[in-house]
Amino acid sequence: MAMQPSAEPAIRFRQLGSRDKDAVARLAAAAFHQNSFYQNALGLDARRFEIYWDAFFDLSLGDPGAAVHGLERNGELLAAVAVAFDEFPKTSRVVRYLWALYRHLGAGGLVRYLRFVRAYERAMKRPTSERRIEARGLWLFAKPSAGKAGLGSRLVEYTIEAVRARGKMLITGFFDASNRPLDRFYRRLGFTVTSPFPFAGMRAARLELWLDQMEAGDHVESNAA
């Protein structure tokens, strides 16, 4: 009797919560390992980057002004996307977040981080009316296996629909302009990418997607992540 081929492991999309902090922090640290753009901009080595992501997800996973969406297979977190809204972060949580960075990164590390945030806010500044409808960030973290399987694009598509369901109409992001595969990835998903501009001694680019210019449920096939 011929054996039937085993079923493909089920893929699950969901919004992550505080209990997922350790898993998503590890995923982000691995995804950004040897990422010279962010390491140089933030002045963090690999070990301190792990500390940063732990503090970041402690902040964002417990704040209603942010959402972190994950993609799992057989219970393993393969990719995650984080977005922030106009009400993020809550002031009470910021104090705890900055204190954690100060304790682990020192005064110099905290000052450099705050300079990065200030430069990032200048680069991403939009009219107040647009901030109310904006989902900002679109930080994507994925294991190499997820990228090869095209799962990163599926997670971004899922996140787009989740942002739409929240009533937001604009998704924006920021990335290393020298990362050509990432540039092509977002363009294939329908994002507009700006011309590169100087940022912290490097070159960055912004991306945006207006949701009223695409039909709900639209999906763009992609084999990259």
Number of C-alpha atoms within 10 A of each C-alpha: 3 4 5 6 6 6 6 7 10 9 13 14 17 15 16 19 18 14 11 16 21 13 13 28 23 16 21 23 21 18 16 20 16 12 14 14 21 19 16 13 17 21 17 19 15 15 10 17 22 20 18 22 20 22 20 17 22 22 22 25 21 18 18 13 16 21 24 22 21 28 25 18 15 10 11 12 20 24 30 28 24 23 23 22 20 15 13 18 18 15 10 8 16 14 11 14 20 16 15 19 21 15 11 14 19 12 12 11 18 20 15 16 20 14 15 18 13 12 15 14 11 10 16 16 11 11 7 10 8 14 16 15 18 24 29 22 20 23 17 22 24 24 18 15 13 22 19 12 14 15 24 29 25 23 25 25 18 20 25 24 18 16 21 18 11 11 13 21 19 21 24 21 20 19 20 19 21 14 13 9 12 15 19 16 17 21 15 16 18 18 19 16 20 13 11 15 13 11 16 15 10 15 16 20 21 21 22 21 22 15 17 11 10 11 8 12 10 10 17 11 11 18 14 18 26
